[in-house]
Amino acid sequence: MRKYRTILFVVVLGLISLTSCQKVIHVDLSSSAPQLVIQGNIYDQPGPFEVTVSKTVNFDALNVYPAVTNATVSISDDAGNTEVLSQGIAGTYFTATIQGVPGRTYKLTVVVDGKTYTASSTMHQATTIDTTYFKEAQFGGMKLVAINFINISGTENYYRVIHFLNGKQATSFSVFSENASITDTISYSFNATNITPTVTQPKLEKGDKIDVWLECLDKGVFDYFRTANSEGGQNASPANPVSNITNGALGYFNACPVRKVQIIYQ
């Protein structure tokens, strides 16, 4: 198993002093045209599901992405179901009827200012989480959360694990692939106290609730998250990972089964 993390490097440009007088060198920082960012998930769980549509900003602007409120967003599947999503909060579009069914392929269509963006994702069969428990890390003495789950044989399987500590979702995540000639059990463990790249709870406290989501991805979505940054791909930028959305849009569309478990630290 492997974890994939991408570290975002920021180049800081400073003022340059020359000889006896101070001369400010003005560097032309060319700005890039805003790009569309589309992010959507559909699960084999009760909806509604949501798709967010926004635009990027320049690297020196605040990390707030303007919502796109004039999009037409629809999701269809290969069983003949189609739904046009309704906008709730600005830039967020919600389903009402369409459901996630393993084995079906889903297509997302987003139209903005006359330009059409599409993505497709196939929902694989769900795996099974056998057990969830705490284990001691090999070094440092910290407690890790561990899960055992079934890896289905005969195909390359792609997984994403995300977790929540006391209801707060961690921005870091893990993606990995497994191939097996026979059905076997995979063991995976992680440090649940790492909530963000800069915030770590000192240790697990009695009563802490850890929710774990195990997603079974298709290859296109796996490639997105594999190259995503430690923000979980939520903050897309022109340097961000390979998208499965056409026409130059950033982001991803993910149709996958998800299994959820909760464990409480005693």
N, C-alpha and C positions, 0 to 999 in steps of 0.2 A: 504494500500500500504506500501511496505517496501523497504528500500534501503539496499543493501548488500555491505559492504565494508570489505576488508581484509587488515590488517596492517602488513607490512613486518617488522619483528624484526631482527636486525642485532646484533650478539654477537661479541663484541670486545675483543680480546685476548691481554693481555699486558705482559710486562716484569716484572718479580718478583725479588726483591732484597732480599738477604739472609745475615744475620749477618754483619760482618765487610767488607766482600768482596762482590762484585756484581757478582752474578752468573746468567747468562741468561738461562732460561729454554726454550728449543726449543720444542714446541708442534707440534706433527705430525698432520697436517691438511690434512687428506686424501682427495684426489680429486676424483670426480666422473667422470665416462666415459661420454663423450658428448652424449646428447640425441637429437633426431631429433625434430624440432619444425615446425609444419605445420599450416598455418593460411589462410583460404580462405572464401570468401563470394560470393554468387550469389543472385541477387535481381530481383524483377519483374520490372526492369527498363532497359533501353538500356545499353548494355555492352560497352566495354569489362569489364570482371571481372578478378580478379587476385588471385593467390595463391602464397604465399611466403613459401620458404623452407630454413631453416637455422639450426644451431646446437647451443646447450647451451655452456656456458663457466663456469669455476669454479667460486665460489662465490667471490674470491678475484681478479678476472680478470676484465678488463674493461667491461662495460655493452654494448658490441658490439658483435652481434651474427654472426659468419661466415656464409656467404651465401653458399648454396648447389647448385652447378651449373650442376651437372650430373644427376639430377632427371628426370624421365619420369612421367609427370603429365597428367591425363585425367579426364574428368567429363562426366558422362552419366546420363540419366534420364529414368524413367519407361515408357516413350513414344517411346523408341527406338533410341533416339539421343545420339551420342557419339562424343566427340571432344578431340583430343590431344592438349594440350596447348603449345604455343611457349614461349620461354624464351626471356624476354626483358632485363632489367637490371639484374645483377647477382642475382640469387636466386629468381627472381620474374617471374612467368609464367602467360601468359595472354590468355583469350579466344578470339575467333574471331566470332563464329557463334551461340553457344548455348545460349538460352535465359531462363530467369526465368519465370515460369508459375505457379500460385497458384494451389494447388492440386496435383502437381507432386512431386515425391521423387527423389532426386539427390544423386548420388554416386560419391565420389572423390576417385581416386586411384593414389597413389604416389609410384614409385619404385626407391629405392636408393640402390646402391651396391648389387643388387640382392634380397633385402628385400622389401616386399610389405606392404604398409599401406593403409587402407581404412577407409572411414567414409561415413555416409549417413545422409541426413537431408530432412525433408518434408516441402515444402513451404505451409504455411497456407494461408487462405484468408486474404486479407488486411482489415484493419479497416478504419475508416474515421475520420479525424481531423475536428471538427466543427469550433472551434474558437481558436484564439491565442491572448493573451493580457498580459498587465503588471498588477501586483498587489503588494500591499505593504506587506512586511513581518510582521508577528505578533509582532516580536521583532526586534529592531535595526533600523527600518525605511528604510531598503534597498528595492529596487525594484526587484521583482521576475518575471520570465517569466512563464506564465501559459498556458496550452493547455487543451481543452476539446475534448475528442474523444469517439467514440462509442465502447462499449464493447459488443461483440456478445454473445448471450445467448446460453445456452445448452452445454457449454464445458468449460474446464479450459483454460484460455488464458494467454499467457506469453509475456511480453513486455520488450523491452529495449529502453531507451531514451538516445540519445547522442546529443551533441550540439556543435556548432561552434560560436565563437565570432570574428567577422570581419575576417572570413576565417580560423581562427586557431582552430583546434579541441581540445576540452577539453579531458584530459586523464581520468577524472572521468566520471562515467555514473551511471544510475540507472536501475535495473531490478526488476520486480515485477510480480505477477500473480494475476488474477482476475477470479472469478467464479460467474456467474449470472444465475438465472432461467429465467430472462427476459432480453431483450436487454436494456441496460441503458447507461448513460453517465458518463465517468470517468473524474475527474479533477486532473491534475498533475501540480505541480509548482516546480521551481528550481532556484537557484542562478546562473545566467549566467556569473558572473564575476570570478568564480572559474575556472581557466583555467588548472592549474596543482595542484598537492598536495602542492606545495611550492610557486606558483605564483597566486596572486589574484589582479585583477584590482580594485582600490579603490571603484569605482562606475561606473555605466553605464553613458556614455556621449552621448550627443545629436548626432544622426547620427549613433550610433553603430548598427551593423547588427548582429542579432542572428538567425542562422539557426538551426532548430530542426529536428531531424530524429526520427521517431517512427517506431520501428521494431516489427513485430509479430513473435516470435520465436517458434520453436518446443521445446519439453521438454528437449532433450539432450543438445541443445545449451543453453537453459535457465540454466541448471545445471552448465554448464561451466562458464557462466558469473556470475551466483549467487555466485560462489566460487572464482571468479577472484579477483585480487587485484585492487587497485585504479588506476593502470596504464591501466585499460581496458583490461587486459589480453594480452596486446601487448608484454610484456616482460616475456615470459614464462621461467620458471626455474623448476628444479625437485620438488620444493615445491609448484608449482602452481596448479591450480584447475583441477577438473575432466575433462578429455578430452573425446570427442566422436570419437576419432581416435584410430584405433586398433594398436596392435603390439608394444605398449609402447611409441608411439610418443606423444609429448605434443602439445597443441594448440587446434584448433577447425575447423570445417567446417560448415558454416551457410548458409542455403538456406531460405530466408525469404522475404516477401513483406515489403516495406518501404514506408512511407509517409513523405514528406518533406515540411516544411513551413518556411517562413522567416518573422521576425518581426523587425522593425526599431524603435529604441528608439527616441522619439521626445522631 
